[in-house]
Amino acid sequence: MAGTGHGGIVREGVVRESAVQGGASRRQPAREPAARTYARALPVVPVRARGLTIEGADGRRYLDCVSGAGTLALGHNHPVVLEAIRAVLDSGAPLHVMDLTTPVEDAFVTELLRTLPPGLAAHARVRFCGPTGTDPVATAVSLVRAATGRSRVIAVSDAPEPLPEDGGAERDRPAALLLEPVRSEAGVLPVADALVRRLRSRTAGQGVPLVVDETETGVGRTGAYWAFEHSGVTPDVLILAKAVGGSLPLAAVVHRDDLGDSGDSGGKDTVGRPAAAHTGATGAGAFRGNQLALAAGAATLAHVREQRLAEHAAALGERMLTRLRALAGEFACVGDVRGRGLMAGVELVSPDGTAHGPGDGVRRPGTGVGTGVGTGIGTGIGTGVGAGTPGTPGTPAQLAAAVRRECLHRGLIVDVTGPCANVVRLLPPLIVTEEQMSAVLDRLFDAVRAVDRHRVGGPAALGGQHAPR
């Protein structure tokens, strides 16, 4: 009888899974807010996953190039991650002790320092904070403000030179310069290495801490273990989240020891002493330093280092970007392809070029890298206005959404990002093979071809000729 014995449980589980796809999808709209963007755009009910592959409750398999928005450096359920988690569970150790020092935490910090440049690792403090992407940013900002006595933080975003060469009066200088090596949420915009080096030189000369946010780019994603290493600079403060937790929520800030041990930044100083202010400090939280996340993170950091997965990401990522650039040469609705390592963005545009301005979805081949400065700190996610506004037939945002939908029909999960929601983003795990990458790109090409064929105005190749089919 179903439900009796292990065989009955398995059979009952299969029956339940077959009902989940429809039932869960129908219940979600009534139970969750409209802001649940992934569930609306990707109507998949995953029940099993391994590596690059997700299996839905309906039995379909998908190649996952979202990777938990970059959280899954080793893909789903990697054996070294599962082994690390099981070891903690089987040990009887507490699962969560805020940020008290434990053998698991010590192992994580030791491995983390091993991955950093010697110039930073030798004088580093590691502060754990709440596990979201914004918690370590808040912690880092609080830290530099306390260390410098200044309040303004400049984020590299739109202007080419965020700091004047002479620096101006010391009281007018910012508390820090905040840099994302690749602005993933803004549409996968790499910052040029030459600009990073110039900014490092100016910040060092002016006594302004350089804060590098590796939330999206760290742990081998861009083809170097840390993306700032491409430019050869060493930051003063490093923001870490996502992949450092090995698929579980974890975030930390690494900073030079001379930036202070006052505790004003919240969290705890490891490789040092506890911060004085745990309660109410910006960026601190009850879930900092979770033991399962630390174990999974340490296993991930070590595996990426030992297996040289950053080098793998560099080589395979270059081949991926080379092939993706062929899309821009074949279809007029693809305006640009950019990225670094296994982080790529395909920008969908209006072939007629009726709109104007950066990021507006107008075809401008070869625009490449976006750099510059803003005075706020944010994710780079806009509301989707202008040429990318959803609701207008054939807009870049609708084209990107259509490509994502066609990819899903072909068993490929991709993301859409950018201020106009018109950039299809690929973040495959670092363990992706060349054969799997070929399958990913084949499915993406087919999806773009299908969208281009049926978009408003019909297919249009460069030079006015129909693209080969």
PyMOL commands that set and color helices and strands:
alter all, ss='L'
color gray80, all
select helices_A, chain A and resi 5-31+37-41+67-70+79-91+103-115+118-121+134-148+170-172+193-206+227-231+242-245+257-259+291-306+309-330+386-388+396-409+434-454+462-464
alter helices_A, ss='H'
color red, helices_A
select strands_A, chain A and resi 46-50+53-56+61-64+124-128+153-155+176-179+182-183+189-190+210-213+237-240+252-256+268-270+334-339+344-348+412-413+415-417+423-426
alter strands_A, ss='S'
color yellow, strands_A
deselect
rebuild
show_as cartoon
